[in-house]
Amino acid sequence: MSIPSGAIVAYFSMEICLEQAIPTYSGGLGVLAGDTLRSAADLEVPMVAVTLLHRKGYFTQTLDANGQQHEAPDLWSPETVLAPESARSSVEIAGRHVAIRAWRYDVIGAGGHVVPVFLLDTDLEENSEWDRTLTDCLYGGDSHYRLCQEVVLGMGGAAILDAMGYAEDATYHMNEGHAALITLTLLERELAGRARHDIGEADLERVRRRCIFTTHTPVPAGHDRFDEGEYRGVLGDDRAQLLVDAHVVEDHTLNMTHLALRLSRYVNAVAMRHREITQGMFPDYPIDSITNGVHALTWTAAPFQELFDRRIPEWRRDNQYLRYAIDIPLEEILDAHAATKASLFDEVLKRTGVKLDPAIITIGFARRATPYKRADLIFSDINRLKAIAGRSGRIQLLFGGKAHPRDEGGKALIRQIYAAAAELEGHVQVVYLANYEMDIAHLMTSGVDLWLNNPTKPLEASGTSGMKAALNGVPSYSVLDGWWVEGCIDGVTGWAIGRARGGPDDEIADLYVKLERVILPLFYGLPFSWANVMRNAIALNGSFFNTQRMVGQYVHNAYFPPANQRPIPVAGAENAKEDVHSAWAGVQ
Ligand SMILES: *Cc1c(COP(=O)(O)O)cnc(C)c1O
């Protein structure tokens, strides 16, 4: 890695998962942001991060006897865990000046290097009652609230970094389109008082040189769009016109993905397959791929940390040493897993009163409850599942995941899992753990025997929970989408459900057939062959799908590329756009 002296990366993300006690994230995007900062601190990358404070968190999920989700604000007191910064800035929102302050959290790397995180807060006396709520709720409110939040994040964040003296040599990394309005502030800086209509390609190019954009979703609803009335009202006529003059507004709509694409010098998707899909959706921009990872130390459970420390102690400093897990004796893998499984079952008992049986294969599924993730796919044929469990070996299923408060389809899915659990009583034990957060994710991804994932292809950009599982020797059983296209060697690191280009019927059939004929016989009949798959998951996937490798790639390919780096070719999948639209239509 070659990092120029004085350079700094300013990483912007609407959500960041810093630690369990700070509820400023909703799911995968936030966990990835937190893991990115943890690895940047370990690797001593000069970086600062900006996000919103989210005083009311995302929400706390409780589930009633029918699986109906109830939500409560996740209140916390920033004052007790964060340090106030003296710097102030302000942004203009719908003609009002909104004052912003920041709270600081330090992410400290293995060698002591600090990546400061600034959490923006508009709850200040000089602001109106409504403006004071702008940094309260993550993904709460309507589209007007969202746009105002994005002004605070992008423009307010850029302003406060300037006030703190970080702006001079900064490279701005937009983690998803929510922060794309940074580019508007940078454009205004380039204009430096010149008339707006003076804006030219050279100004855009200077902004572009400073910006990196990572797009995270092929789901059309994942791209924020604001219509003309909305963005003119919030940004004001002058700024709105600047965006129009800079040709970043299309069809009278401000699309944050489009804005970030147009004003970044480097754009990446988060897995190889996701790059193909994204390139097909945006054929005019060269799109690279840096596959996601997870922070290895954070997501490796204590029994496996101890095992790796004993056998491959270098793994902490350099995650690539996990490759040498391939020589760890299989008994030791099985022993460590018995310990993680026991911790998980203790917690399940404590939370639900259900005593799971450690001798039975336990399949985990946990992620945001939303239709395209198809949490209920394994219940497509309940009688068949019953029969398989009766014939080939007993099965326990453990679920987790929150539905966004307005995602009725997601909430219905949770109820369907409860209904299936009732139907399967006496045949297959099904447990749903409420309030899936970092601590439960940690226990589940390390303590189950098999990690199930079956989203509608190609809508999963990457997925990261299967990577957490791999670090703990838990193989994945997943459709070939997102990271699993790269991580799956069928029968070696886990198993594929269906074929790369197959449809849902093919997947349902395969799900049951492989479970019955391959997975259960191996688990119950050949424990050492099973342990071999566990060990391969660590050695082949844990060693690669981590944020240490990922941040290294960002440094090398995006932040500080060598001077002679060749441009990224524009090469898309011909049918990617149709694939996404038909898949999305299918899950609506
Ligand atoms: C890892 C993680 C996720 C993301 O999981 P996916 O596999 O990407 O769906 C979401 N929520 C929590 C709490 C996590 O730890």
The ligand as a Gaussian input file, in Angstrom:
#p B3LYP/6-31G(d) Opt

LIG

0 1
 C      -24.092000      -9.171000       9.409000
 C      -25.362000      -8.549000       9.803000
 C      -26.324000      -8.228000       8.842000
 C      -26.124000      -8.483000       7.355000
 O      -26.379000      -9.806000       7.018000
 P      -26.681000     -10.208000       5.499000
 O      -26.159000     -11.571000       5.343000
 O      -25.926000      -9.244000       4.639000
 O      -28.134000     -10.121000       5.300000
 C      -27.500000      -7.650000       9.249000
 N      -27.745000      -7.410000      10.560000
 C      -26.847000      -7.705000      11.511000
 C      -27.164000      -7.392000      12.918000
 C      -25.627000      -8.286000      11.168000
 O      -24.725000      -8.560000      12.109000

